[in-house]
Amino acid sequence: MGGVIFMAGIYIHIPFCKKACHYCDFHFSTNTALKAQMVDAILKEIELQKNYARNEPIETIYFGGGTPSLLEQRELFRLLNAVAKNHAIISHPEITLEANPDDICLNKLHQWRQAGINRLSIGIQSFFQEHLQWMNRAHSSIQAFNAITQSQDAGFNNITIDLIYGFPALSDEQWQKNLENAVKLDVKHISPYCLTVEEKTALHHFVKKGQVAAPSEEQGAKQFEYMTDYLIQNGFEHYEISNFAKSGFLSKHNSNYWKGKSYIGHGPSAHSFNGNSRQWNIKNNAEYIRRINTSNDWYEKEELSAETRYNEYVMTSLRTQWGCDLIYIKNKYGNNLYEYLLMQAKPYFQSEKLIYENEILKLSSSGKLLADKIASDLFWI
């Protein structure tokens, strides 16, 4: 393996939000009383877990949530200093902070830059006021626009925004307008997500009661296809099912997930992976803090079999523009799984949902709409 240097990422989950969005099933609380204790617990976990990624240098740090933009500057400094103290970090790491538009102001933007944040992920979701109210977002349409322009004025060039499509209140014309706004604002990266109704969310309750129409697959597919064509025509690379970027602005952190690199997740509900095992932290804030301070059972761990690692590689690699490398599969998992994959993929070659060239499997445009189904049919069970 001479000369090969493996890199890893750090994910820090900040589980607090001002409001509960109707569609969200991520782990968070609207009660911020435990914020200071949570930061202390995450600091402790950073030290306790420092060897999990086998001392690989850290090339990305990602503050996700919840709403990490609720952190104060000194809390960000403390967390980043703890990562630097316990890991070797490359000279120019990608450091991303997820931020809600209502938290963005020039003062905070300057503080984030001082702390070392060099990439912002702004939760826009829609530029239309009625959609933001429908989703129960904390920000307004005006704040959505201002968040992007203020961040650019403060020197943030590397900005990604989230947008949601495929929900009943969103007309095709409004979806086109949302994409046009993003392009006009010169956003370099866009992560569009098709709305899904997750159990235990307010949206699930509304749909079940008949108060809100369920999302339509046809609408989602139509808006996905329009978006793909429009963004590619406007200079974006469609490098993963839900991610588009201008050249030089692909998310290194997320790309590393899909490429199977190691990452350590800190905070309640965060996941970790090092190639051989996976860990996931307890989802309860108070219990996470208590267990970090009293014991070492704040997470569950699974040692991954070769078959599980094969399944995960197929699932993540197929979602990307780089595709699934069959030579890698043959070398890593043996001829049996290589032959099995080709056999399972055959119907999708015939229906032109999968493209097979130079020992690489990729989804066709129509295949991207069936990514999860195709991946599951290629799994070893």
Sequence and secondary structure as in RCSB ss.txt:
>XXXX:A:sequence
MGGVIFMAGIYIHIPFCKKACHYCDFHFSTNTALKAQMVDAILKEIELQKNYARNEPIETIYFGGGTPSLLEQRE
LFRLLNAVAKNHAIISHPEITLEANPDDICLNKLHQWRQAGINRLSIGIQSFFQEHLQWMNRAHSSIQAFNAITQ
SQDAGFNNITIDLIYGFPALSDEQWQKNLENAVKLDVKHISPYCLTVEEKTALHHFVKKGQVAAPSEEQGAKQFE
YMTDYLIQNGFEHYEISNFAKSGFLSKHNSNYWKGKSYIGHGPSAHSFNGNSRQWNIKNNAEYIRRINTSNDWYE
KEELSAETRYNEYVMTSLRTQWGCDLIYIKNKYGNNLYEYLLMQAKPYFQSEKLIYENEILKLSSSGKLLADKIA
SDLFWI
>XXXX:A:secstr
 TT    EEEEEEE B SS  TT  SS BS  TTHHHHHHHHHHHHHHTTTTTTT  EEEEEEEES GGGS HHH
HHHHHHHHHHHS EEEEEEEEEEE GGG  HHHHHHHHHHT  EEEEEEE S HHHHHHHT SS HHHHHHHHHH
HHHTT   EEEEEEE  TT  HHHHHHHHHHHHHTT SEEEEEE    TTSHHHHHHHTTSS    HHHHHHHHH
HHHHHHHHTT EEEETTEEE TT   HHHHHHHTT EEEEESTT EEE SSEEEEE S HHHHHHHHHH S SEE
EEE  HHHHHHHHHHHHHTBTT EEHHHHHHHH HHHHHHHHHHHHHHHHTTSEEEETTEEEE TTGGGGHHHHH
HHHS  
